[in-house]
Amino acid sequence: MATPLKAIPGPAKRIEVPIKKATGPGDDKIHTWPHLVRNEFLIACAMMILLIVWSLLVDAPLEEPANPTKTPNPSKAPWYFLGLQEILVYFDPWFAGVVLPSFIIVGLMVIPYIDINPKGNGYYCFKDRKFAISVFLFGFLVMWISLVIIGTFIRGSGWYLFLPGQYWDVHKTVAITNVNLADKLGIHDPMMGTLFGAGCLFVWLIVLPMAFWKARYKKSEVLQKLGMVRYQITAQLFMIMMGTVLKVILRLGFNVKYIMEWKGMINV
């Protein structure tokens, strides 16, 4: 019978793999463990500490049971729906609740068909996808997170806009209805106002994208690879997003003006 082998005790050897500078294709990759997992763990710990400190500092008491005869003022949706509730202030309900979310869903669905990145899936660093990452961050942070913050901390009684530090007065009554751009420019005839609005949309959605196409097509390799059809889809979604942000900014400007008038800071 063969004698079993025995491990010879001795000092453990530590193998160190030097990190070299990338010199060619494939050299710029690192192992998931420990580099990525370590960073994810540290970020998760930081977020947990932040949430614990936030929960200790911010008072969040349980309210009384729901009473159908007494509606709270303001009546707010859960925080994750406050962005959508805030959009209802700036647009008609059919557009804010149906059309705009539909554009968001359609835009996310067509991304694989308009993406011309030759590297394929898995390349998400900023230098490879500057436009895509910038547009996503702009849409997520400006069009959603900022609206959630406004709805949480600035919308007070009556869903009026209260600047930071102002008392949420339940007796505040300020006319903050939507005002057509045509009315602001002195066009009060309904038919002329409709034609003026259609003209503005035509310029914003058609004329400006086509002018950019003609001005940059010969100089831009990206536009040449994108093609007219994919460019038009991308341009229309982008202009709709930017138009929504522009409308919100203009409406917020009018709201701040009304607040200053209500506070007596400026003459009406």
N, C-alpha and C positions, 0 to 999 in steps of 0.2 A: 504494500500500500504506500502510495507516494506521500511524503511528508508535506503538510500544508505550508504554503508560504506565509511568512509573517512580515508585517510592516516594520521597517527599521525606523525607530524614532529619530527625529532630527529636526533641525530648525526649518520652519515653513519658508518657502521662497515666495517673495512678492514680485509679481510680474507687472512691470509698468509699461504702458503703451504710450509712447510720445505722441503729442498732438502736433502734426505738421501742417504747414500752410498749404492750402489748396493750390495745386499746380496744373490740374487738368480735369477733364470730365469725370465726375464721380468722386473726386477728392474732397468736395465741399459737403459731404454727408457725414453725419455723426450717428452713433448708436442711440436708440431710444432710451436704453438704460445705460448709464444713470442720467444722462444730460436732460432729456425731455421730461422724464418722470420726476426727477428732482425738482425741476422748475415748476411743474404742475403741482407737486405737493406743497412747495413753499407758497405758491399763489393761493392754493386752497386754504392753507393755514391762515394767511393774511386776510382772506375774505371771511373766514369763520370768526376771527378776532374782530373784524369790523362789524359784522352782524351782531356779535355779542355786545360790543360797546354801544352800538346803535339801539339795541333793545333795552339796555339799561338806562340810557339817557333820554329816550323818547317815551313819553307816557302814552300808552295805548290801552285805556280801560275798556272793559266790556260795557256796552250801552244797554239800555232797557230793552225788553222784548219788543219786537215789531208791533206797532200800533197802526192799523189801517186808517184810523181817524186823525192821526197826527203825522204829517210828512215832515221829515227833518229839513232844515234850511241851512246850507244847501244840501240837496239830495245827490250824492255822488255815487258813481259806479265803483267797483273795486279798482285798485290802482292800475291793474293791467288793462283795464278798459277805459281809463280816463283819457288816453290819447284819442280814442274814437269819440268819446263824449265831448272833448274839447273841439274836435273838428266840426261837430254839429253847430258850433257857435259861428263859424265862418262861412258855411255853405248851407244850401238847402238840404233837407234830410235825405232826399233821393240820391243826391250826389255824394254826400258825406258817408251815408250808410250803405249804399249799393254800388254806385259807379266807381268811386275812388278805391274801395277795397277790391273790386273786381280788377281794376287796372294793376293793383299790387300783385294779385294772384297770377294774372296773365303775364305780367312782367317777369315774375320768377319762373314761370313755365317756359318762356321763350329763351331764357338765358343760354341753355345748351345749344340752341340753334343759331344764335347770333355770335357765339364766342368763337373767335378766330385764333386763339392762342395755340401755336403749333406744338407746344410741349405737352398738351393733354392734361389729364387729371393729376392732382397731387401737387401742383405748383401754385402756391398761394402767397408767396412772399411779395412784398410791395413792389419791388423792382420789376417783377414779371407781370403784375396786374395792377398797375397804378390807377388806371381809370376805373376798373371794376371795384377795387377796394375803396377808392375815394368816394365813388357814388354810393356804395353800400353804407359806408360810415356816415355820409351826409344824410342819406335817407333815414337811417336808423336813429342817429343821435338828434338830428334837427327835426325830422318829421314825426318822430315817435317819443323819444325820451324827453325832449324839451317840452312837448305837449303834456306828457304825464306830470312833469315837474310843475308846469303852469296850473294844471288842474288840481294838483295836490296842495300847493302852497300859496297860490295867488288867487284862485277862484274862491270867493267867499259867499256871503248871504245873497240869495237871488241869482247866483252864478255870475255876479258882477266881478270885474277885475279890480282887485285891491293891491296896490303897490306894497312892497315889503315895508313893514312897520306901521301900516295903516290899520285902524280898528275896523273890524268886520261889522259895520253898522247894518242892522236888519231893516232900517228905514231908508236906506239908500235907494233912490229911484233915478236912474239915468237912462236916457234913450240911446241904446247901442244897437239899433236895428241895422241891417245891411243897407248900404247906400250904393246904388249903381254908379259906375264910373261916368256914364253918360249924364246922369243928373248932376254930378259934381262939376261937369264941364258945361252945364247949361243946356243940355239936350233933354227936354222934357217930353217930347212927343214919343209915344210908345213905339210907333213904327220906326222912326228915326233912331231911337235908342236901341232897338233890336238889330237894325242894320249896322249901327256903330259897333255893337258888341260882336256881331259876326265878323266884321272887318278886323277887329282887334284879334280875335281868335285865328283868323286866316293869316294875319301877319305873324303872330306868335308861333303857330304850329307849322306853317308852310313856308312863308317867305324867309324867315330867319334861318331855318335849317337848310333851305336850298341855297341861300346866299353863302352860308358857311361851306357848303359842299363845293360850290363853284370856285370859291376863293382858295380852298385848301386841297382840292382833289389832286392836282398835279404835283403838289409838294409833299403830300402825306402818303406814305406807304401803307399806313393803317387803313385809310379810307379806300385805297385801291384794292386792298385785300378784302375789305368789308363788303364792298359792292353797294349798289343803290338800294336794293330791297332791304338788306339787313341794316343799312345806315338809316333808312327811313323809320324802321321799327324802333331802333335804338334812339333816334332823335325824337320821335313822337313821345316815347315813354319818358325820356329825359326832360323834355319841355313841359310835359304835363306835371312832372314832379316839381320842377322849378316854378311853374306857374302857381301851383298850390302853395308853395312856400312864400311866393311874392304876395299872394292874396292874404295869407295869414299875417305877414309883416305889415301890410297896409292896414288891415283891420285892427291889429294891435296898436298901431300908431293912432288911429282914430279913437280907440278906447282910452289910451293914455291922455289924449286931448280932452275927452269928456271927463275923465277923473280930475284933471287939473281945473276944468271949469267948475266941477262940483265942489271942489275944495276951495275955490276962489283964488287959485294961483294965477289965473289969467282971466281977462275979461271975455265974456261971451259975445 
